Amino acid sequence: MRTLVAASLLALSVTASAADYAPFVGIDVASERDSISNDYVNATFSVGLKGPGRMEYSARIGVTEKEHDTHSRNIETRVKKSFDVGLPFSPYVALRLGQKTSNKDKSAFAHWAADVGIRLPVANQLALDLGVRYRDAFRDSIAYQSTRYHVAALYELDRANVIGLRYNTSTSRNKPEEERDGWRISYQHNF
């Protein structure tokens, strides 16, 4: 998986030299509570490119702390496609590949996720993002499945800077710790 992430980052850096691509960086911080009352705090850093055809390519690295005694790291790559349907809203789909590691049991495993959603402009600089994400581990022996629903408000400070506030709720058929409700604040700078 580290090879996959390294290759993705190399591809992003090589592609960034093309004039049709615009780089971006982002950071987000979230707080969540699971169905058995564990609290989580996480932070994620993203780097990516927006390309022709409303495509987006990104890599992200994040850290999550659970109840002050367990932390995990997640590395993820994502490809996202937004669609111009000739209406004020823009549907999108995304596919992610990642690896999660944990300090508690020294585990590491690969996972995948698929997102679908819609971005709805509300005002000049304000949009809502409504979506769903399905995630699971590649190995059936790893309990990591979850379906997350979210609604986010995105505000453009200017053409280069966007802040966001998101509420999400997740369900899981095989792991109560993946059933979570939470809030996330985000910032993205577009170059």
C-alpha positions in Angstrom: 0.0 0.0 0.0 2.9 2.4 0.7 4.1 1.8 -2.9 0.6 2.7 -4.1 0.6 6.0 -2.1 4.1 6.8 -3.2 3.3 6.2 -6.9 0.1 8.3 -6.5 2.1 11.2 -5.0 4.7 10.9 -7.8 1.9 10.9 -10.4 0.4 14.0 -8.8 3.7 15.9 -8.8 4.5 15.0 -12.4 1.0 15.9 -13.6 1.1 19.2 -11.7 3.4 20.6 -14.3 0.7 20.4 -16.9 -1.1 23.7 -17.5 -4.6 22.2 -17.3 -4.1 21.1 -13.6 -4.6 23.3 -10.5 -3.1 22.2 -7.2 -4.8 22.5 -3.9 -4.1 21.7 -0.2 -6.5 21.2 2.6 -6.8 20.5 6.3 -9.7 19.3 8.4 -10.3 18.6 12.1 -13.2 16.4 13.3 -14.8 15.2 16.5 -17.0 12.1 16.6 -18.7 9.8 19.1 -19.4 6.1 18.3 -22.4 4.0 19.3 -20.7 2.7 22.5 -19.8 6.3 23.6 -16.1 6.4 22.6 -14.9 9.9 21.6 -12.6 10.5 18.6 -10.6 13.5 17.4 -9.0 13.4 14.1 -7.0 15.7 11.8 -6.2 15.2 8.1 -4.0 16.9 5.6 -4.7 16.7 1.8 -2.9 17.6 -1.3 -4.3 17.3 -4.8 -5.0 18.4 -8.3 -8.1 19.6 -10.1 -7.9 18.6 -13.7 -9.8 18.7 -17.0 -13.2 17.2 -17.3 -14.0 18.2 -13.6 -11.6 15.5 -12.4 -9.8 15.7 -9.0 -6.9 13.6 -7.8 -5.7 13.7 -4.2 -3.7 12.0 -1.5 -4.4 12.5 2.2 -2.8 11.5 5.5 -4.7 11.6 8.8 -4.4 10.8 12.5 -7.2 9.8 14.8 -7.1 9.6 18.6 -9.7 7.5 20.5 -10.2 8.2 24.2 -6.6 9.4 24.8 -5.2 5.9 24.6 -5.4 4.7 21.1 -4.4 6.4 17.9 -4.5 5.3 14.3 -3.1 6.7 11.0 -4.8 6.6 7.6 -3.2 7.2 4.2 -5.6 7.5 1.3 -5.6 8.3 -2.4 -8.8 9.5 -4.1 -10.1 10.1 -7.7 -13.2 12.2 -7.9 -15.4 13.1 -10.9 -18.0 15.9 -10.8 -20.6 16.2 -13.6 -22.1 19.2 -15.3 -25.7 18.2 -15.9 -26.8 21.6 -17.1 -28.6 22.4 -13.8 -27.5 24.5 -10.8 -26.3 21.4 -8.9 -23.3 19.1 -9.6 -23.4 15.4 -8.8 -20.1 13.6 -8.1 -18.6 10.2 -7.6 -15.3 9.2 -6.0 -13.2 6.1 -5.4 -10.6 5.9 -2.6 -7.9 3.4 -1.7 -6.1 3.6 1.6 -4.2 1.9 4.5 -5.0 2.2 8.2 -2.5 1.4 11.0 -3.2 1.3 14.7 -0.9 1.6 17.7 -3.1 -0.5 19.9 -2.8 -3.9 18.2 -0.1 -2.9 15.7 -2.4 -3.8 12.8 -2.3 -2.4 9.3 -4.8 -3.2 6.6 -5.9 -1.9 3.2 -9.4 -0.5 2.6 -11.4 1.1 -0.2 -14.3 3.5 -0.3 -16.8 4.8 -2.9 -18.6 8.2 -2.5 -21.6 9.7 -4.3 -23.0 13.1 -3.7 -24.4 16.4 -4.9 -23.2 19.9 -4.5 -26.0 22.5 -4.4 -25.3 26.3 -4.7 -27.3 28.2 -2.1 -25.9 31.7 -2.6 -23.1 33.4 -4.4 -20.4 32.0 -2.2 -22.3 29.3 -0.3 -23.0 25.7 -1.3 -24.4 22.6 0.4 -22.8 19.2 -0.2 -25.0 16.1 0.5 -23.5 12.7 0.1 -23.0 9.1 1.1 -19.7 7.1 1.5 -19.5 3.3 1.6 -16.2 1.9 3.0 -14.8 -1.5 3.7 -11.5 -3.4 4.2 -10.3 -5.6 1.3 -10.0 -8.6 3.6 -13.3 -10.1 5.0 -11.6 -10.9 8.3 -11.2 -7.1 9.1 -14.4 -5.5 10.5 -14.2 -2.0 9.0 -17.4 -1.7 7.0 -19.4 1.6 7.3 -21.8 3.7 5.4 -21.5 7.4 6.1 -24.1 10.1 5.3 -23.2 13.8 5.4 -24.4 17.3 4.9 -21.8 20.1 4.6 -21.9 23.8 4.2 -19.1 25.2 2.1 -18.3 28.9 2.0 -15.9 30.5 -0.5 -14.0 33.3 1.3 -12.6 34.1 -2.2 -11.7 32.1 -5.3 -8.7 30.5 -3.6 -10.0 29.8 -0.1 -12.9 27.6 1.1 -14.0 26.8 4.6 -16.6 24.1 5.5 -18.6 22.7 8.3 -19.9 19.1 8.0 -22.2 16.9 10.0 -22.0 13.2 9.4 -23.6 10.0 10.7 -22.3 6.5 10.0 -23.8 3.0 10.2 -22.0 -0.4 10.3 -23.1 -4.0 10.0 -20.0 -5.5 11.7 -18.3 -3.0 14.0 -20.1 -0.7 16.6 -17.1 1.6 16.8 -17.7 2.5 13.1 -21.3 3.7 13.9 -20.5 7.4 14.6 -22.0 10.9 14.6 -19.6 13.8 14.3 -18.7 17.3 13.1 -15.9 18.4 10.9 -14.4 21.8 10.1 -12.3 22.2 7.0 -10.1 24.6 5.0 -9.0 24.3 1.4 -6.6 26.5 -0.5 -6.7 26.4 -4.3 -3.6 27.6 -6.2 
